Amino acid sequence: MLCGAADRNLAAPAPDYCYYDDSRWPPQDSLQSFENLLSVHNKRFDFLFIFNMTRSPLLFEQYADRALLIEGVAGSGKTTLIAQEAQQCVTQGRTLLVTFSRAGRDVLQQYMRARDVDPVANANLHIFTIDGLAHFLLRRLGDERYVLDRQAVVTGLLPELVSEVCQSLQDPSEEDEALQLQAPALSLESMEKLMADLDYYRASLAWQAEFDEDEQAAFGDGLHHPPALVRAVFHRYDALRAHWKPEAEEPDETLLDPAYKPERDKGMYGFRLVSEATYDLIEALDNGATLPPNAAAYRYVLIDEFHDTTPLQLQLLSRVAAGARRLMAVGDRYQTIFAWRGANTELVFDAFVQTFSAKRIGSLTSYRFGPELATLAAELTQRAIRSGSPLDTPVMHCKGDWQDAAALAPLARQTIVCRHGPDRIRAAFSLLCDAPPTLKLAWSLTTTPAMGVATFLYALRHPQTTAPLRTLSLAVQQFCSLPGCLTPDTARELGQSRLTPASLRMFVENWVAAREPVFGPSLNRALQTWLTGSGAPDMAASDALRQFAQQADLFRNGNAPQRLLDDSLLYGWRGLLAYLDQHRWTMRDWPAVMAAMAARCSTRGGVPLLTVTEAKGHEYDHVLVYDTADKTFRSQTDAPDVERNRYYVACTRARKSLTLYRPV
C-alpha cells in the first residue's frame, strides 16, 4: 500500500487519502480488454496475471471504513473492481449497484453474469441507473405519470411552452426582470439546448436557491440561455408536467419513452422524462412520502460512474444508502461531460466523503493503453498516470488532409471521435469529399439539417416527382426551424401529416401569399423566386442552393452566420455545397444525390463516427480524434475544465493507437 499526499489537482484529501498498489492487480474496463490482454501474453504471464486477479484481497476486506471513494483513471478497471466487490457482497446481503447511464447499467449486468451472478435470478442483487431506481420507487409509491420520450418533448411540447413563457414575460403587466428578453429561436438545436439548460438547472440544485447569488453559484456559466428565461420556463414546464393529460384517451405511442411504457393504460396523469424521476421522487419524499421498506434496506450500495452523478442524484442516494452497512463509489472526475456540465464534480466527491466519512483511494494505473498515451493523459489531467499495458499506444499527430491521416494509420481501421454533433457532420462531409470513394461511414448524413432543407426545396421545385422521399416529413420540420419561419407550430403539425411533394407545394404557395406572414421577408421572397423556378434548368444544384441561401439571408456572404439556427446547419450546408460542387448535379438529380450519399453513409457498416458523449464508456483499438489543437479541440465553447475533460475522454478511448488530426 502506497500512502501519501494527494495529487495537487485532486480535491483536498482527508488525512487518510491513499493510493493502492494497483500495479499488481490489473483490473480491466471490459471483458474484451481482459481477453485482449491475455491473448498477447505467454502462458507463464497469463498464469501470473490470473493468479494475481484471483488472490488479490477485496477492498472491503482491506479497509474497515464504512465507505470508500475510489478515484481512478480511464482504463483503470473501475467497473471491474466494483463488480468484484459486488460478487462477494451478494453472498452476505441485499446489494444495490447503481450507475449514471443505461450503457453503464448494461455493462454492470454483463460483468455480473460473467461472474455467475444473474441480476434477474439473484434476489440479493439490484442493478439500476440512478434515475431508473427513482422511477422504480415512484411506481412503488403509486405514481402514475406517463414517461415521455425526450425528443418528443423537445419537438412537440417545449416550443409552444417557450412561446407562451416569452409572451407572458413581454406582457407589460408582468413585473419580471426578464421583461426585455427576446424569444429564442424555436429551432430543434435551440430547443435541445434549452432542454439541456432545464436538466442543468434541475441537477445543479439551482431551483433550491432563495437568492439570486445562490442560484448563480449553483449553475455558474453553464447555461446556454439567459437565467431568467431558464428559470421561468423551468417553473412553467414543471407545472405542465404535473397536470398534463394526453389529448386522446390513449397517448400517442410516439410520445412515450420506449424503455418505460406505462404500467397502467388508463387513469394516469402528468408526465416526466425518466431523467426527471430523481427530482420527482425527492419532491415526493419532501412532501411526506417515505421510501418503501425494502428500498431502505440495502446492506451494500455500490456506485459506478460516480463522476457523472449530479448533486440532485447524490441527495437521493444519500437517503437510499442511509442504513447501508458498506458503500463504495468509483469514478474519474476528469470524465465529467454529461448533463450537468460545468457543475462542480469536486462538490459531489467531497459531499460523499463528508456524508459517509468515506476514505479516498487513488488508482492511477491504466490497463487500456500504453506508456505514450498514458503520458498524454497525465499531461492533460496533471496526474501521475502510468500504464499497466504490455503494449505501447503510439500518439500520432497529423495536420493536413485525410490522405495524410491515412498515411499514418488506415482510415478503415479507425474509430473517429468528434467533439460534438456539428463537428461530426463536418467530418462526414469532409470524408465524402476527400477520402477514397471506397471508404464507407457508419453514420447516416441524409437526416441532417442541411440535407433536410435541400430535400424540402427539391420537393417544391419538382412536385410531380415519383422518387420516394422517405425523409420529407423530417425535412419539413427542419426547414421550418429556420429563423425566417414565423409559425413553427403550424409547420411542425404539417410535418407530422402524410405529405407528398405536390401537397407540400400547395401549402407553401398559400403561405407565401398569405396576409398573415408565415415567413420573414427575406425567406418569403426567396421561396417565391424558388417556386417560379427562375434560373437555368441545368443550373448546378450547389449554385441553386447557394443562391437560395443568399436570397433568404440564411448566411451573410455565404460564409459567416447571421442569425443561424445552429452550427449543424452551417457545417452541413458548407459540406453539402462542397460535395455537390465535385459532381455538378442539378436539383433534378437530388434523388440520385441522396442515393449516392446513402450508399456511402449508413448504419450498416463502415468507419464509426462518434461524438465524445457516444464514445464515453467504450474503448477501441484505433482512434482518430478529429479537429484537434494543442492538447485540446480546436473549437471550444464550454468552460476550460469541461473542454479538457471532453478531450481527455476522446483520447483515452484508444487501446492500440491514437491519431490527433487537425484538418487544414
Secondary structure in CASP SS format (residue, H / E / C, confidence):
PFRMAT SS
TARGET T0000
AUTHOR 0000-0000-0000
METHOD secondary structure of the structure
MODEL  1
M C 1.00
L E 1.00
C E 1.00
G C 1.00
A C 1.00
A C 1.00
D C 1.00
R C 1.00
N C 1.00
L C 1.00
A C 1.00
A C 1.00
P C 1.00
A C 1.00
P C 1.00
D C 1.00
Y C 1.00
C E 1.00
Y E 1.00
Y C 1.00
D C 1.00
D H 1.00
S H 1.00
R H 1.00
W C 1.00
P C 1.00
P C 1.00
Q C 1.00
D C 1.00
S C 1.00
L H 1.00
Q H 1.00
S H 1.00
F H 1.00
E H 1.00
N H 1.00
L H 1.00
L H 1.00
S H 1.00
V H 1.00
H C 1.00
N C 1.00
K H 1.00
R H 1.00
F H 1.00
D H 1.00
F H 1.00
L H 1.00
F H 1.00
I H 1.00
F H 1.00
N H 1.00
M H 1.00
T H 1.00
R H 1.00
S C 1.00
P C 1.00
L C 1.00
L H 1.00
F H 1.00
E H 1.00
Q H 1.00
Y C 1.00
A C 1.00
D C 1.00
R C 1.00
A E 1.00
L E 1.00
L E 1.00
I E 1.00
E E 1.00
G C 1.00
V C 1.00
A C 1.00
G C 1.00
S C 1.00
G C 1.00
K H 1.00
T H 1.00
T H 1.00
L H 1.00
I H 1.00
A H 1.00
Q H 1.00
E H 1.00
A H 1.00
Q H 1.00
Q H 1.00
C H 1.00
V C 1.00
T C 1.00
Q C 1.00
G C 1.00
R C 1.00
T E 1.00
L E 1.00
L E 1.00
V E 1.00
T E 1.00
F C 1.00
S C 1.00
R H 1.00
A H 1.00
G H 1.00
R H 1.00
D H 1.00
V H 1.00
L H 1.00
Q H 1.00
Q H 1.00
Y H 1.00
M H 1.00
R H 1.00
A H 1.00
R C 1.00
D C 1.00
V C 1.00
D C 1.00
P C 1.00
V C 1.00
A C 1.00
N C 1.00
A C 1.00
N C 1.00
L E 1.00
H E 1.00
I E 1.00
F E 1.00
T E 1.00
I H 1.00
D H 1.00
G H 1.00
L H 1.00
A H 1.00
H H 1.00
F H 1.00
L H 1.00
L H 1.00
R H 1.00
R H 1.00
L C 1.00
G C 1.00
D C 1.00
E C 1.00
R C 1.00
Y E 1.00
V E 1.00
L E 1.00
D C 1.00
R H 1.00
Q H 1.00
A H 1.00
V H 1.00
V H 1.00
T H 1.00
G H 1.00
L H 1.00
L H 1.00
P H 1.00
E H 1.00
L H 1.00
V H 1.00
S H 1.00
E H 1.00
V H 1.00
C H 1.00
Q H 1.00
S H 1.00
L H 1.00
Q C 1.00
D C 1.00
P C 1.00
S C 1.00
E C 1.00
E C 1.00
D C 1.00
E C 1.00
A C 1.00
L C 1.00
Q C 1.00
L C 1.00
Q C 1.00
A C 1.00
P C 1.00
A C 1.00
L C 1.00
S C 1.00
L H 1.00
E H 1.00
S H 1.00
M H 1.00
E H 1.00
K H 1.00
L H 1.00
M H 1.00
A H 1.00
D H 1.00
L H 1.00
D H 1.00
Y H 1.00
Y H 1.00
R H 1.00
A H 1.00
S C 1.00
L C 1.00
A H 1.00
W H 1.00
Q H 1.00
A C 1.00
E C 1.00
F C 1.00
D H 1.00
E H 1.00
D H 1.00
E H 1.00
Q H 1.00
A H 1.00
A H 1.00
F H 1.00
G C 1.00
D C 1.00
G C 1.00
L C 1.00
H C 1.00
H C 1.00
P C 1.00
P H 1.00
A H 1.00
L H 1.00
V H 1.00
R H 1.00
A H 1.00
V H 1.00
F H 1.00
H H 1.00
R H 1.00
Y H 1.00
D H 1.00
A H 1.00
L H 1.00
R H 1.00
A H 1.00
H H 1.00
W C 1.00
K C 1.00
P C 1.00
E C 1.00
A C 1.00
E C 1.00
E C 1.00
P C 1.00
D C 1.00
E H 1.00
T H 1.00
L H 1.00
L E 1.00
D C 1.00
P C 1.00
A C 1.00
Y C 1.00
K C 1.00
P C 1.00
E C 1.00
R C 1.00
D C 1.00
K C 1.00
G C 1.00
M C 1.00
Y C 1.00
G C 1.00
F E 1.00
R E 1.00
L C 1.00
V H 1.00
S H 1.00
E H 1.00
A H 1.00
T H 1.00
Y H 1.00
D H 1.00
L H 1.00
I H 1.00
E H 1.00
A H 1.00
L H 1.00
D H 1.00
N C 1.00
G C 1.00
A C 1.00
T C 1.00
L C 1.00
P C 1.00
P H 1.00
N H 1.00
A H 1.00
A H 1.00
A C 1.00
Y C 1.00
R C 1.00
Y E 1.00
V E 1.00
L E 1.00
I E 1.00
D C 1.00
E C 1.00
F H 1.00
H H 1.00
D H 1.00
T C 1.00
T C 1.00
P H 1.00
L H 1.00
Q H 1.00
L H 1.00
Q H 1.00
L H 1.00
L H 1.00
S H 1.00
R H 1.00
V H 1.00
A C 1.00
A C 1.00
G C 1.00
A C 1.00
R C 1.00
R E 1.00
L E 1.00
M E 1.00
A E 1.00
V E 1.00
G E 1.00
D C 1.00
R H 1.00
Y H 1.00
Q H 1.00
T C 1.00
I C 1.00
F C 1.00
A C 1.00
W C 1.00
R C 1.00
G C 1.00
A C 1.00
N C 1.00
T H 1.00
E H 1.00
L H 1.00
V H 1.00
F H 1.00
D H 1.00
A H 1.00
F H 1.00
V H 1.00
Q H 1.00
T H 1.00
F H 1.00
S C 1.00
A C 1.00
K E 1.00
R E 1.00
I E 1.00
G E 1.00
S C 1.00
L C 1.00
T E 1.00
S E 1.00
Y C 1.00
R C 1.00
F C 1.00
G C 1.00
P H 1.00
E H 1.00
L H 1.00
A H 1.00
T H 1.00
L H 1.00
A H 1.00
A H 1.00
E H 1.00
L H 1.00
T H 1.00
Q C 1.00
R C 1.00
A C 1.00
I C 1.00
R E 1.00
S E 1.00
G C 1.00
S C 1.00
P C 1.00
L C 1.00
D C 1.00
T C 1.00
P C 1.00
V E 1.00
M E 1.00
H E 1.00
C E 1.00
K E 1.00
G E 1.00
D C 1.00
W H 1.00
Q H 1.00
D H 1.00
A H 1.00
A H 1.00
A H 1.00
L H 1.00
A C 1.00
P C 1.00
L H 1.00
A H 1.00
R H 1.00
Q C 1.00
T E 1.00
I E 1.00
V E 1.00
C E 1.00
R C 1.00
H C 1.00
G H 1.00
P H 1.00
D H 1.00
R H 1.00
I H 1.00
R H 1.00
A H 1.00
A H 1.00
F H 1.00
S H 1.00
L H 1.00
L H 1.00
C H 1.00
D H 1.00
A C 1.00
P C 1.00
P C 1.00
T C 1.00
L C 1.00
K C 1.00
L E 1.00
A C 1.00
W C 1.00
S C 1.00
L C 1.00
T C 1.00
T C 1.00
T C 1.00
P H 1.00
A H 1.00
M H 1.00
G H 1.00
V H 1.00
A H 1.00
T H 1.00
F H 1.00
L H 1.00
Y H 1.00
A H 1.00
L H 1.00
R H 1.00
H C 1.00
P C 1.00
Q C 1.00
T C 1.00
T C 1.00
A C 1.00
P C 1.00
L C 1.00
R C 1.00
T C 1.00
L H 1.00
S H 1.00
L H 1.00
A H 1.00
V H 1.00
Q H 1.00
Q H 1.00
F H 1.00
C C 1.00
S C 1.00
L C 1.00
P C 1.00
G C 1.00
C E 1.00
L C 1.00
T C 1.00
P H 1.00
D H 1.00
T H 1.00
A H 1.00
R H 1.00
E H 1.00
L H 1.00
G H 1.00
Q C 1.00
S C 1.00
R C 1.00
L C 1.00
T C 1.00
P H 1.00
A H 1.00
S H 1.00
L H 1.00
R H 1.00
M H 1.00
F H 1.00
V H 1.00
E H 1.00
N H 1.00
W H 1.00
V H 1.00
A H 1.00
A C 1.00
R C 1.00
E C 1.00
P C 1.00
V C 1.00
F E 1.00
G C 1.00
P H 1.00
S H 1.00
L H 1.00
N H 1.00
R H 1.00
A H 1.00
L H 1.00
Q H 1.00
T H 1.00
W H 1.00
L H 1.00
T H 1.00
G C 1.00
S C 1.00
G C 1.00
A C 1.00
P C 1.00
D C 1.00
M C 1.00
A E 1.00
A H 1.00
S H 1.00
D H 1.00
A H 1.00
L H 1.00
R H 1.00
Q H 1.00
F H 1.00
A H 1.00
Q H 1.00
Q H 1.00
A C 1.00
D C 1.00
L C 1.00
F E 1.00
R E 1.00
N C 1.00
G C 1.00
N C 1.00
A E 1.00
P E 1.00
Q C 1.00
R C 1.00
L C 1.00
L C 1.00
D C 1.00
D H 1.00
S H 1.00
L H 1.00
L H 1.00
Y H 1.00
G H 1.00
W H 1.00
R H 1.00
G H 1.00
L H 1.00
L H 1.00
A H 1.00
Y H 1.00
L H 1.00
D H 1.00
Q H 1.00
H H 1.00
R C 1.00
W C 1.00
T E 1.00
M H 1.00
R H 1.00
D H 1.00
W H 1.00
P H 1.00
A H 1.00
V H 1.00
M H 1.00
A H 1.00
A H 1.00
M H 1.00
A H 1.00
A H 1.00
R H 1.00
C E 1.00
S C 1.00
T C 1.00
R C 1.00
G C 1.00
G C 1.00
V E 1.00
P C 1.00
L E 1.00
L E 1.00
T E 1.00
V H 1.00
T H 1.00
E H 1.00
A H 1.00
K C 1.00
G C 1.00
H C 1.00
E C 1.00
Y E 1.00
D E 1.00
H E 1.00
V E 1.00
L E 1.00
V E 1.00
Y E 1.00
D C 1.00
T E 1.00
A C 1.00
D C 1.00
K C 1.00
T C 1.00
F E 1.00
R C 1.00
S C 1.00
Q C 1.00
T C 1.00
D C 1.00
A C 1.00
P H 1.00
D H 1.00
V H 1.00
E H 1.00
R H 1.00
N H 1.00
R H 1.00
Y H 1.00
Y H 1.00
V H 1.00
A H 1.00
C H 1.00
T C 1.00
R C 1.00
A E 1.00
R E 1.00
K E 1.00
S E 1.00
L E 1.00
T E 1.00
L E 1.00
Y E 1.00
R E 1.00
P E 1.00
V C 1.00
END
